[in-house]
Amino acid sequence: MVRLSNKLIGALNLATLLLSLPVIGGGIYLKARAATDCEKFLAAPLIALGVFLFVVSLAGFVGACYRNSCLLWLYLVVMFLLILFLFCFTAFAFVVTNEGAGRAVSDRGFKEFRLGDFSHWLQKRVEDSENWRRIRSCLEQRKACRSMEKKNETRAQFVGDDLSPIQSGCCKPPTACNFTFVNATTWVKPASFHSGDMPDCNAWENDRSRLCYDCESCKAGVLAQIKRDWKKIAAVNVVFLVFLLLVYSVGCCAFRNHRDEYRYPRFKRAGYP
């Protein structure tokens, strides 16, 4: 049983150790070739994740193969903290993203989103001027609306499109503004236009660097996209948590067996369980 648990935990950590190498390499490559602030921002967490996996897996692998109790104990403590963190994050993600369903628009293939429909915690993240400056910069650098421009659609084709939340909120004015369609990212304001209680209508500009990036609808679109992504991540985390619990159980078994073997070597050699 001792050898089996040690071999199993060693094999699992060896696989994770090898997996961490391309993660680190990918992060370094992304940082070296990054052309935008968004890519540079993503590189640091990727490298940190790879280094974390490498160190933890190395501790688990060496501890299991060489029956080092200190390394196994350290490995189990880190694994426990990781499981606790993932559990809390997954629960938090489900709670925070529970609100904010898109609203269907008459005779449109897409939905539109309102900032007030999302949780207060998420609203505060995008209402912070510094946070939004970074997000807005990323949207511009990624040219989030470029694909809409390239389609060169008629109005009838455009209104039937299934736009992403960001495209719906940031790349066009809200439908309620009743602007005249020229193309997907160019709209004409009526001569008698009055924004009234719809500041997003006044914020719209045909300038490709502005569009509706300063609109409340754009912030809502970003949150809607985050909600989609977080729900996917949370679902993956549930599966990952089950896997981590299995690995943690095997690690505990290996640690306990090694401790018992160290405490009662004579009984083990004599064949006692």
C-alpha positions as CSV (number, residue, x, y, z in Angstrom):
1,M,0.0,0.0,0.0
2,V,2.9,2.4,0.8
3,R,4.6,1.8,-2.5
4,L,1.4,2.0,-4.4
5,S,0.4,5.4,-2.9
6,N,3.9,6.7,-3.3
7,K,4.1,5.7,-7.0
8,L,0.7,7.1,-7.7
9,I,1.3,10.5,-6.1
10,G,4.7,10.5,-7.8
11,A,3.3,9.8,-11.2
12,L,0.5,12.4,-10.8
13,N,3.0,15.1,-9.8
14,L,5.5,14.2,-12.6
15,A,2.7,14.8,-15.1
16,T,1.8,18.1,-13.5
17,L,5.5,19.0,-13.4
18,L,5.9,18.4,-17.1
19,L,2.7,20.3,-17.8
20,S,4.0,23.4,-16.0
21,L,7.0,23.7,-18.3
22,P,4.9,24.7,-21.4
23,V,2.8,27.0,-19.2
24,I,6.0,28.9,-18.1
25,G,7.3,28.9,-21.6
26,G,4.1,30.2,-23.0
27,G,4.1,33.0,-20.4
28,I,7.7,34.0,-21.2
29,Y,6.9,33.9,-25.0
30,L,3.8,36.1,-24.5
31,K,5.7,38.6,-22.4
32,A,8.5,38.8,-24.9
33,R,6.2,39.2,-28.0
34,A,3.5,41.2,-26.3
35,A,2.3,44.1,-28.5
36,T,-0.4,45.4,-26.2
37,D,-0.8,46.1,-22.5
38,C,-3.5,43.4,-22.3
39,E,-1.0,40.7,-23.5
40,K,1.6,41.9,-21.1
41,F,-1.0,41.8,-18.3
42,L,-1.9,38.2,-19.1
43,A,1.8,37.1,-19.2
44,A,2.5,37.7,-15.5
45,P,-0.3,35.5,-14.1
46,L,0.6,32.8,-16.6
47,I,4.2,32.7,-15.6
48,A,3.2,32.8,-11.9
49,L,0.8,29.8,-12.4
50,G,3.5,27.8,-14.2
51,V,6.1,28.5,-11.5
52,F,3.6,27.6,-8.7
53,L,2.7,24.3,-10.4
54,F,6.4,23.5,-11.0
55,V,7.4,24.1,-7.3
56,V,4.4,22.3,-5.8
57,S,4.7,19.3,-8.2
58,L,8.4,19.1,-7.6
59,A,7.9,19.0,-3.8
60,G,5.2,16.3,-4.2
61,F,7.3,14.2,-6.6
62,V,10.5,14.3,-4.6
63,G,8.6,13.8,-1.3
64,A,6.8,10.7,-2.7
65,C,9.7,9.1,-4.5
66,Y,12.2,9.6,-1.7
67,R,9.7,9.3,1.1
68,N,10.6,12.7,2.5
69,S,8.1,13.5,5.2
70,C,8.9,17.2,5.4
71,L,8.3,17.7,1.6
72,L,5.1,15.6,1.7
73,W,3.8,17.6,4.6
74,L,4.6,20.9,2.8
75,Y,2.9,19.5,-0.3
76,L,-0.2,18.6,1.5
77,V,-0.5,22.0,3.2
78,V,-0.2,23.8,-0.1
79,M,-2.7,21.4,-1.7
80,F,-5.2,22.0,1.1
81,L,-4.9,25.8,0.7
82,L,-5.3,25.5,-3.0
83,I,-8.4,23.4,-2.6
84,L,-9.8,25.9,-0.1
85,F,-9.1,28.8,-2.4
86,L,-10.6,27.1,-5.5
87,F,-13.7,26.2,-3.5
88,C,-14.2,29.8,-2.2
89,F,-13.5,31.3,-5.7
90,T,-16.0,28.9,-7.4
91,A,-18.7,29.7,-4.9
92,F,-18.0,33.4,-5.2
93,A,-18.1,33.2,-9.0
94,F,-21.5,31.5,-9.0
95,V,-22.9,34.0,-6.5
96,V,-21.5,37.2,-8.2
97,T,-22.5,36.1,-11.7
98,N,-26.0,35.1,-10.7
99,E,-27.5,38.4,-11.8
100,G,-27.3,40.3,-15.1
101,A,-29.3,38.6,-17.8
102,G,-29.4,40.4,-21.2
103,R,-32.6,42.0,-22.4
104,A,-34.1,40.9,-25.7
105,V,-34.7,43.8,-28.2
106,S,-37.7,43.7,-30.5
107,D,-36.8,42.5,-34.0
108,R,-33.1,42.1,-33.1
109,G,-31.0,39.0,-33.1
110,F,-28.9,40.3,-30.2
111,K,-29.5,41.3,-26.6
112,E,-28.6,44.5,-24.9
113,F,-27.4,44.9,-21.3
114,R,-27.9,47.4,-18.5
115,L,-25.2,48.0,-15.8
116,G,-27.8,48.2,-13.0
117,D,-28.8,44.5,-13.7
118,F,-25.5,43.2,-12.4
119,S,-24.3,42.6,-8.9
120,H,-23.1,45.7,-7.0
121,W,-19.6,44.1,-6.6
122,L,-19.1,43.8,-10.3
123,Q,-20.6,47.3,-10.9
124,K,-18.0,48.8,-8.6
125,R,-15.2,47.1,-10.5
126,V,-16.0,48.8,-13.8
127,E,-17.2,52.1,-12.3
128,D,-13.7,52.6,-10.8
129,S,-12.1,55.1,-13.2
130,E,-8.6,53.4,-13.2
131,N,-10.0,49.9,-13.8
132,W,-12.2,51.2,-16.6
133,R,-9.2,53.0,-18.2
134,R,-7.3,49.8,-18.4
135,I,-10.3,47.8,-19.7
136,R,-11.1,50.5,-22.3
137,S,-7.5,50.5,-23.4
138,C,-7.6,46.7,-23.9
139,L,-10.8,47.0,-25.9
140,E,-9.2,49.5,-28.2
141,Q,-5.9,47.6,-28.6
142,R,-7.8,44.3,-29.3
143,K,-9.9,46.2,-31.9
144,A,-13.0,44.5,-30.5
145,C,-15.3,46.1,-33.1
146,R,-13.1,45.5,-36.2
147,S,-14.9,42.3,-37.1
148,M,-18.2,44.2,-37.3
149,E,-16.7,46.7,-39.7
150,K,-15.3,44.1,-42.0
151,K,-18.7,42.4,-42.5
152,N,-20.1,45.4,-44.5
153,E,-23.7,44.4,-43.8
154,T,-26.9,46.0,-44.7
155,R,-29.2,47.1,-41.9
156,A,-31.4,44.1,-42.3
157,Q,-28.4,41.8,-42.0
158,F,-27.0,43.7,-39.0
159,V,-30.2,43.6,-36.8
160,G,-30.4,39.8,-37.3
161,D,-26.8,39.2,-36.1
162,D,-26.1,37.5,-32.8
163,L,-23.6,40.0,-31.4
164,S,-21.4,39.3,-28.4
165,P,-22.1,41.3,-25.3
166,I,-19.1,43.5,-25.9
167,Q,-20.1,44.1,-29.5
168,S,-23.6,44.9,-28.5
169,G,-22.6,47.3,-25.7
170,C,-19.4,48.9,-27.0
171,C,-19.6,48.9,-30.8
172,K,-23.0,50.4,-31.5
173,P,-25.4,52.9,-29.8
174,P,-28.3,51.5,-27.8
175,T,-31.3,50.7,-29.9
176,A,-33.4,53.2,-27.9
177,C,-31.3,56.1,-29.3
178,N,-33.0,55.5,-32.7
179,F,-30.0,56.6,-34.7
180,T,-29.9,56.1,-38.5
181,F,-27.8,53.1,-39.6
182,V,-25.0,53.7,-42.1
183,N,-22.9,50.6,-41.2
184,A,-22.3,48.5,-38.1
185,T,-20.1,51.2,-36.4
186,T,-21.3,54.3,-38.1
187,W,-24.6,55.9,-37.1
188,V,-26.2,59.3,-37.8
189,K,-27.8,61.2,-34.9
190,P,-31.2,62.8,-35.9
191,A,-31.1,66.6,-36.3
192,S,-33.6,67.0,-33.5
193,F,-31.7,64.6,-31.2
194,H,-32.0,65.1,-27.5
195,S,-30.3,62.6,-25.2
196,G,-32.9,63.1,-22.4
197,D,-32.4,60.5,-19.7
198,M,-30.2,58.3,-22.0
199,P,-26.6,59.6,-21.6
200,D,-25.3,56.7,-23.7
201,C,-26.9,58.2,-26.8
202,N,-24.9,61.4,-26.2
203,A,-21.7,59.5,-25.5
204,W,-21.8,57.7,-28.9
205,E,-19.2,58.8,-31.4
206,N,-18.4,57.5,-34.9
207,D,-14.7,57.9,-34.2
208,R,-13.2,54.3,-34.2
209,S,-11.2,55.1,-31.0
210,R,-14.3,56.2,-29.1
211,L,-17.6,54.6,-30.4
212,C,-19.5,53.6,-27.3
213,Y,-16.5,52.8,-25.1
214,D,-17.6,55.5,-22.6
215,C,-21.2,54.3,-22.5
216,E,-22.8,52.5,-19.5
217,S,-23.9,49.9,-22.0
218,C,-20.3,49.1,-22.8
219,K,-19.5,48.5,-19.1
220,A,-22.6,46.3,-19.0
221,G,-21.4,44.4,-22.0
222,V,-18.0,43.8,-20.5
223,L,-19.6,42.5,-17.3
224,A,-21.9,40.2,-19.4
225,Q,-18.8,38.8,-21.1
226,I,-17.1,38.3,-17.7
227,K,-20.2,36.6,-16.4
228,R,-20.1,34.1,-19.3
229,D,-16.4,33.4,-18.9
230,W,-16.6,33.1,-15.1
231,K,-19.4,30.6,-15.3
232,K,-17.3,28.5,-17.7
233,I,-14.3,28.8,-15.4
234,A,-16.4,27.9,-12.3
235,A,-17.7,24.8,-14.1
236,V,-14.2,23.7,-14.9
237,N,-13.1,24.4,-11.4
238,V,-15.7,21.9,-10.0
239,V,-14.2,19.2,-12.1
240,F,-10.7,20.3,-11.1
241,L,-11.7,20.3,-7.4
242,V,-12.8,16.7,-7.6
243,F,-9.4,15.8,-9.2
244,L,-7.5,17.7,-6.5
245,L,-9.5,16.1,-3.7
246,L,-8.5,12.7,-5.2
247,V,-4.8,13.6,-5.4
248,Y,-5.0,15.1,-1.9
249,S,-6.5,11.9,-0.5
250,V,-3.7,9.8,-2.2
251,G,-1.1,12.2,-0.8
252,C,-2.6,11.9,2.7
253,C,-2.5,8.1,2.4
254,A,1.2,8.2,1.3
255,F,2.1,10.6,4.1
256,R,0.3,8.5,6.8
257,N,1.8,5.2,5.6
258,H,5.3,6.7,5.5
259,R,4.8,8.1,9.0
260,D,3.6,4.7,10.3
261,E,6.5,2.9,8.6
262,Y,8.9,5.3,10.2
263,R,7.4,4.9,13.7
264,Y,7.0,1.1,13.6
265,P,9.8,-0.2,11.3
266,R,10.1,-3.6,13.2
267,F,6.4,-4.4,12.9
268,K,6.4,-3.5,9.2
269,R,9.4,-5.7,8.5
270,A,7.7,-8.5,10.5
271,G,4.7,-8.3,8.2
272,Y,2.2,-6.6,10.5
273,P,-0.3,-4.3,8.9
